[in-house]
Amino acid sequence: MRLIIVLLASAGLSACDTKPAEATADPVAAAVPAAMTFDGADAKDQAARLAHGERLSHVLGCRGCHEPKLEGSWFNKDLPEMGKIYASNLTRVLPTMSDAELESLLRSGRHPTRGDMWIMPSEIFQRLSDADMAALIAHLRTVEPSGEPTPPPVLSAAGTAAIAAGKLKPVAAYVDEYRSKVPVDLGPEHALGRYVAGATCAECHGADLTGIPDFTPGTDVPDLDVAGAYSAEELTRLLITGEGKTRKDLGLMTIVSKGHFSHLTPRERDALVAYLKARAERPQ
């Protein structure tokens, strides 16, 4: 079970060890950032670059789990039996890190001084191009400190048992998995759509988009070959409004579409739809 999504959907949380991180090979270099970028990564002036980073903070879900002002909140209100786990107040955390430390944390899932993170979508952040990552960090640097620091996490017996049983794994374990499994390459004409899918859809639909069994208790997230049942127009509507083919409310997918995918540019959205349709229709 992918418990990080049970706890709400894409994250960023300092539920981590108190021991210092051990010296390892550079996790940023190991991630091999992509050559593709989201639209706007080639901005020539600082204002446009910051606007690009601000948009990515929506597309990538930063403002979903950390709240619109990035001040954090009690992350698992809908699953209180796990204890009290907080999405960090990023406005208070960011000033304590250098850009290099922040990028390493985002790509590797390990805090520069406290070790393993337990909830954070670093598996998809490692796939960001250098330009996209730089723009995101530049935008985050403009956010003024506000609100109170969020408390450290307090896991319940159920939360501790989930870790012991391997149902909740350190973020770095997901980073390793996603590094070796990637969405299928359908050629240069679908490179942008593949990049967008790998940096967004893959969080819920798996490293190579083939789905995640028991994503939430009793619920499997499907292989994105399911896109073959949609027309391009229906997929576009889903990404903008969250409305499904036969029903309007698709639960988590509707939430993610409204909060994340609605911020894609038309070009990115068209490329994603074309890639998902081509993937679903590829010879097996």
N, C-alpha and C positions, 0 to 999 in steps of 0.2 A: 504494500500500500504506500502510495506517495503521500506521506503525511503532511508534507509542507503545503500541499494544496488543500487537504482537509482543513488545515488551519487558516486558509482563505485564499489563496490564489497566486501570488507571486510576491517575493518578499524582500526582506532586508531586516535582519534582526541580529542583535548581538547576544545570541544564546550560545556562548562559546566557553571553551576551557579557560581557566585562569592561568595556566602555565604558559610561558613564552613559546612562541613558535620556533620550531627547530629549523636550522639552516638547511635549505633544500635548493635544488636548481630553480632558476628564475621561472615562476609560473606564468608570468606574462609572456616571456619568450616562447615557452613551451606551447602556449595556446595557438600560435601561428595565426595572428589576426587576418581576417579576410581582406581580399583586394576590393571587393564590392563595398558600396556605402549606401546609406539612406540618402534621399535627396536633400541637398543643402550642405553636405559635408565639405563641399569645395568652396564654401563661402569665402569671399575675399576680404570682407571687413568684419570687425569684431561684433558689431550689432547683429549682423546676419548669422554669424557663428553662434552667438549666444542664443538667438532665436531657434536655431537648429537644435542646440542642446536642450532647450526648454521643451521643444516638441518631443524629443526623444524621451524626456522624463515622463511623458504621458504614454507614448507608444510602448515603452519598456516596463511600465507599471510602477515606477517609483512613487508616483503621486496617488496610486491606489492603496498600497499597503502602508505607506508612511503618511498618508493623509494629504489633502491638497496643499497644505502649507509645509509639508515635510516635518511636522512636529511630532510624528509618531502617535501610537495609541496602543491600547490593549488589543493585541492581534487576534487572539483566539476566543473572543466573546461567545462565538457560536459553538465552541467546543471547550467549555470551562473545565471539564474533567481532566484536561491535560495540564492544568496548573495556570499560572499567569505568565504569558509570554508576550513581550512587547515589540512592536516594530519601533526601532530606535527613533528618537528625535534627531534627525539628520542635521538640523540646523545647529545643534550643540556638538555633534560628533565630528562633523567635517573639519572644523578649524583645528582639530587635534592631529590631523594627518597631512602629510605632504601629498602632492599629486601622484607621485610614484607609489606611495603606500596605498592610496585610495584605489588606484588602478589595479594594483596587485590584489587587494581585497576583492574588488569586483570580479576580476578574472579568475582568481584561484579559490575564493571562498574561505580564505584564512585571514584572520585579523593580524596586523603586524606585530602585536605584542601578546594577544590573548589566545592565539591558536585557532582551533577549528570553529567555524561558524556552523550553525545547525539549520538555519532557515535563511535562504538567500539564493536567487536564481542565477548564480555565477555560471552554471552550465550553459546558459544562453549568453550571458554577458561576455564570456570568453570568445564568443564568435563575432563580436563587434570589430569593425575595422578600427585602425588607429585613429583615423580622422573622426569617426563617430564617437569613439571613447573620449577623445580630447575635447570635443564640443560639449559632451555631456558633463564632464568634469568642470569645464570652464563655466558652464551655466550654474552648476551646483555651488561654485565659489561665489556667485553673486547673491546667494540666499543669506539674508541677515539672520543671526541667531534670535530665536524667539521661543516662547513656551518653556516648560520645565523639562529637565532631563528625564528620560524614561527610566524606570527602575530596572534593575537586572532581572533576568527571567527566574521564575521559581517553578520548577517542574513538579507535578504531582507524582504519586506512585505510578499512575498510568503512563505518564510521560516518560519516566525513567524506565519502565518496563518496555515501552516502545523502542527506546534506544537499545536496550539489552537484546531485544528480539530482532533487531536489524530492520524494523519497520520505519524508523527514523534514522537516517544515516548522515554523517557529516557532509556538508556541501561539497567538499573536495572529492568525495566518492562519486557524486553526480558529475562533477567536472571531468573526471577521468573517463567516465562512461560516455559522455557526450563528445569528448575529444576523438574517440575511436569510431563512433557511429554518427554518420552525417546523412542529411537528406540526399536522395539520389540526384546525380548530376544529369540534367536533361539537355545539356548543351548551352552555348553562349547566349542564345536567344532567351533562355530562361534563367540566366545567372542572377538577375536582380530579384526575381520572384523566389528563387531558392534561398538567397541571402535573407530576405525578409522572413520567409517561413522558418529558417533555421534560428533566427534571432528572436522570434516571437511565438509562432505556433508550437515549436518544439518543446516549450516549457510544459505544456499540458499533454501534447500528443506524442511525446517521446523523442529521443535523440534523432532518430531517422524518420520520424512522423508515422511510425507503424503502430502507434497506440500504446496505452499503458493499462494493463489489467489491474483491477481493484484500485483504481485511482483514488476513489473515495469508497468507504465501505459499501460493498454491493454494487458498485458502478464501475464499468470499464470505459475508458476513453478510447474511441475507435481509431483505427488506421484512417489517415486522411484521404484514403481512396474513396471514402464516403462522399468526397466532393464531386465524384462522378455522377451522383444522383441529382446534383444541382445544375441549373443552367448558369452561365456566366453572370447573367443579370441577377439571379437569385443569390449567388454567392456574394456579389457586390452589395446587395441589400443587407445580407447577413452581417457583413463586415462594418457597415455604416450604422445600422439600426439595431442589430442583434436579433432580428426577426428570422425565424427558421422557415423552412420550405412549407411545412404544414401547420406550424403553431408559432405564435409570436414569442413566447417566453421559453428560452432554452437554458434557463438557469445560469450556470457559471459562464457559458459561452455568450449569453446576452450581456452579462456584466462586463466581460472582457472586451466584447465588440464595442460597446458604448464608451468604455473608459480608455481602451488602448487603440483598437483598430480604426476607430473613427478619426484618429489623428494622423493616419497615413495620408500621404499625398495621393491624388488621383493616379499618378504614374506608378507609385508603389503598390497601390491597391490593384490596379489593372495587372501589373506584373505578378502579384501574388495569386490572383485568380487564374491567370493563364498558366502559371506553374502548377497549381493544384489540379487544374483540369487536365493538363498534359500528363502529370504524374498518375492520375487516376486512370487515364486511357492508355498508358504505356503498355507494350507487350509484356506479359508476365512469363 
